Amino acid sequence: MDTHIQFRIDEETRRLAQQMAESQGRTLSGACRELVEQLAEQQRQATSYHNGLSLQVQRAFDKLEAGAATFVDHDTAKSRMEERKARLRARHLPRSHR
């Protein structure tokens, strides 16, 4: 089911926006619809990311509660991260940028 959105803008803004839309071969209504669709897609992606991150966090807590978590001290974690970054750089960056 389609829905309608109404909003108020000053006449100068409407005129300039309409000119720009027409110069691109679109109607102002079509340009507004595209903007709303883009905003909705950005929200879908943000929601998907948030849900995925929440799932990862929940899995980590489940693992902790089950006694299956392994903890690493700060220095070890830092060292492992540096090693990982070095491998990625070696794989993806030219020698001059490593």
Phi and psi in degrees as GROMACS dihedral restraints (atoms count N, CA, C in turn):
[ dihedral_restraints ]
;  ai    aj    ak    al  type     phi  dphi    fc
    3     4     5     6     1   -76.5    20    10
    4     5     6     7     1   152.4    20    10
    6     7     8     9     1  -129.2    20    10
    7     8     9    10     1   160.9    20    10
    9    10    11    12     1  -110.6    20    10
   10    11    12    13     1   143.0    20    10
   12    13    14    15     1  -121.5    20    10
   13    14    15    16     1   132.5    20    10
   15    16    17    18     1  -122.7    20    10
   16    17    18    19     1   140.9    20    10
   18    19    20    21     1  -150.7    20    10
   19    20    21    22     1   159.5    20    10
   21    22    23    24     1  -105.5    20    10
   22    23    24    25     1   135.5    20    10
   24    25    26    27     1  -139.3    20    10
   25    26    27    28     1   160.9    20    10
   27    28    29    30     1   -74.0    20    10
   28    29    30    31     1   159.7    20    10
   30    31    32    33     1   -61.9    20    10
   31    32    33    34     1   -39.2    20    10
   33    34    35    36     1   -62.8    20    10
   34    35    36    37     1   -43.5    20    10
   36    37    38    39     1   -62.5    20    10
   37    38    39    40     1   -44.9    20    10
   39    40    41    42     1   -61.0    20    10
   40    41    42    43     1   -44.5    20    10
   42    43    44    45     1   -62.7    20    10
   43    44    45    46     1   -46.6    20    10
   45    46    47    48     1   -66.2    20    10
   46    47    48    49     1   -41.4    20    10
   48    49    50    51     1   -64.1    20    10
   49    50    51    52     1   -40.2    20    10
   51    52    53    54     1   -65.5    20    10
   52    53    54    55     1   -41.1    20    10
   54    55    56    57     1   -60.1    20    10
   55    56    57    58     1   -44.7    20    10
   57    58    59    60     1   -64.6    20    10
   58    59    60    61     1   -45.1    20    10
   60    61    62    63     1   -60.3    20    10
   61    62    63    64     1   -45.7    20    10
   63    64    65    66     1   -64.5    20    10
   64    65    66    67     1   -35.2    20    10
   66    67    68    69     1   -66.3    20    10
   67    68    69    70     1   -20.1    20    10
   69    70    71    72     1   -99.5    20    10
   70    71    72    73     1     8.1    20    10
   72    73    74    75     1    74.0    20    10
   73    74    75    76     1    26.0    20    10
   75    76    77    78     1  -125.1    20    10
   76    77    78    79     1   163.3    20    10
   78    79    80    81     1   -90.5    20    10
   79    80    81    82     1   161.1    20    10
   81    82    83    84     1   -63.8    20    10
   82    83    84    85     1   -39.6    20    10
   84    85    86    87     1   -61.2    20    10
   85    86    87    88     1   -44.2    20    10
   87    88    89    90     1   -63.5    20    10
   88    89    90    91     1   -40.2    20    10
   90    91    92    93     1   -65.4    20    10
   91    92    93    94     1   -40.8    20    10
   93    94    95    96     1   -64.9    20    10
   94    95    96    97     1   -41.6    20    10
   96    97    98    99     1   -61.0    20    10
   97    98    99   100     1   -44.2    20    10
   99   100   101   102     1   -61.7    20    10
  100   101   102   103     1   -40.4    20    10
  102   103   104   105     1   -63.2    20    10
  103   104   105   106     1   -45.0    20    10
  105   106   107   108     1   -64.0    20    10
  106   107   108   109     1   -38.9    20    10
  108   109   110   111     1   -65.1    20    10
  109   110   111   112     1   -39.2    20    10
  111   112   113   114     1   -64.5    20    10
  112   113   114   115     1   -42.8    20    10
  114   115   116   117     1   -61.8    20    10
  115   116   117   118     1   -42.2    20    10
  117   118   119   120     1   -63.2    20    10
  118   119   120   121     1   -41.0    20    10
  120   121   122   123     1   -65.6    20    10
  121   122   123   124     1   -40.3    20    10
  123   124   125   126     1   -61.2    20    10
  124   125   126   127     1   -39.4    20    10
  126   127   128   129     1   -67.9    20    10
  127   128   129   130     1   -39.1    20    10
  129   130   131   132     1   -59.0    20    10
  130   131   132   133     1   -44.5    20    10
  132   133   134   135     1   -65.5    20    10
  133   134   135   136     1   -41.8    20    10
  135   136   137   138     1   -63.6    20    10
  136   137   138   139     1   -41.7    20    10
  138   139   140   141     1   -65.2    20    10
  139   140   141   142     1   -42.6    20    10
  141   142   143   144     1   -62.0    20    10
  142   143   144   145     1   -44.5    20    10
  144   145   146   147     1   -62.2    20    10
  145   146   147   148     1   -47.1    20    10
  147   148   149   150     1   -60.4    20    10
  148   149   150   151     1   -44.3    20    10
  150   151   152   153     1   -63.5    20    10
  151   152   153   154     1   -41.2    20    10
  153   154   155   156     1   -64.6    20    10
  154   155   156   157     1   -42.0    20    10
  156   157   158   159     1   -65.8    20    10
  157   158   159   160     1   -41.9    20    10
  159   160   161   162     1   -60.7    20    10
  160   161   162   163     1   -39.0    20    10
  162   163   164   165     1   -64.6    20    10
  163   164   165   166     1   -42.7    20    10
  165   166   167   168     1   -62.3    20    10
  166   167   168   169     1   -42.5    20    10
  168   169   170   171     1   -64.4    20    10
  169   170   171   172     1   -44.2    20    10
  171   172   173   174     1   -61.4    20    10
  172   173   174   175     1   -41.7    20    10
  174   175   176   177     1   -61.8    20    10
  175   176   177   178     1   -39.0    20    10
  177   178   179   180     1   -64.5    20    10
  178   179   180   181     1   -42.5    20    10
  180   181   182   183     1   -67.2    20    10
  181   182   183   184     1   -38.1    20    10
  183   184   185   186     1   -60.7    20    10
  184   185   186   187     1   -43.1    20    10
  186   187   188   189     1   -64.1    20    10
  187   188   189   190     1   -41.2    20    10
  189   190   191   192     1   -62.5    20    10
  190   191   192   193     1   -47.2    20    10
  192   193   194   195     1   -64.2    20    10
  193   194   195   196     1   -29.7    20    10
  195   196   197   198     1   -82.0    20    10
  196   197   198   199     1    -3.2    20    10
  198   199   200   201     1    76.6    20    10
  199   200   201   202     1    17.5    20    10
  201   202   203   204     1  -102.8    20    10
  202   203   204   205     1     7.1    20    10
  204   205   206   207     1   -82.6    20    10
  205   206   207   208     1   144.8    20    10
  207   208   209   210     1  -115.3    20    10
  208   209   210   211     1   126.6    20    10
  210   211   212   213     1  -101.8    20    10
  211   212   213   214     1   144.8    20    10
  213   214   215   216     1  -124.1    20    10
  214   215   216   217     1   134.3    20    10
  216   217   218   219     1   -69.3    20    10
  217   218   219   220     1   162.7    20    10
  219   220   221   222     1   -56.7    20    10
  220   221   222   223     1   -47.2    20    10
  222   223   224   225     1   -62.6    20    10
  223   224   225   226     1   -40.6    20    10
  225   226   227   228     1   -66.2    20    10
  226   227   228   229     1   -43.6    20    10
  228   229   230   231     1   -62.0    20    10
  229   230   231   232     1   -43.3    20    10
  231   232   233   234     1   -62.3    20    10
  232   233   234   235     1   -43.6    20    10
  234   235   236   237     1   -63.1    20    10
  235   236   237   238     1   -45.3    20    10
  237   238   239   240     1   -61.7    20    10
  238   239   240   241     1   -40.0    20    10
  240   241   242   243     1   -65.4    20    10
  241   242   243   244     1   -41.2    20    10
  243   244   245   246     1   -62.9    20    10
  244   245   246   247     1   -40.6    20    10
  246   247   248   249     1   -63.2    20    10
  247   248   249   250     1   -42.5    20    10
  249   250   251   252     1   -64.0    20    10
  250   251   252   253     1   -44.5    20    10
  252   253   254   255     1   -62.6    20    10
  253   254   255   256     1   -39.2    20    10
  255   256   257   258     1   -63.4    20    10
  256   257   258   259     1   -41.5    20    10
  258   259   260   261     1   -63.3    20    10
  259   260   261   262     1   -41.9    20    10
  261   262   263   264     1   -64.9    20    10
  262   263   264   265     1   -42.4    20    10
  264   265   266   267     1   -61.6    20    10
  265   266   267   268     1   -42.8    20    10
  267   268   269   270     1   -62.8    20    10
  268   269   270   271     1   -33.3    20    10
  270   271   272   273     1   -79.9    20    10
  271   272   273   274     1   -34.3    20    10
  273   274   275   276     1  -117.6    20    10
  274   275   276   277     1   -16.5    20    10
  276   277   278   279     1  -106.4    20    10
  277   278   279   280     1   145.1    20    10
  279   280   281   282     1   -64.3    20    10
  280   281   282   283     1   155.3    20    10
  282   283   284   285     1   -54.1    20    10
  283   284   285   286     1   -33.8    20    10
  285   286   287   288     1   -67.9    20    10
  286   287   288   289     1   -17.1    20    10
  288   289   290   291     1  -107.0    20    10
  289   290   291   292     1     5.2    20    10
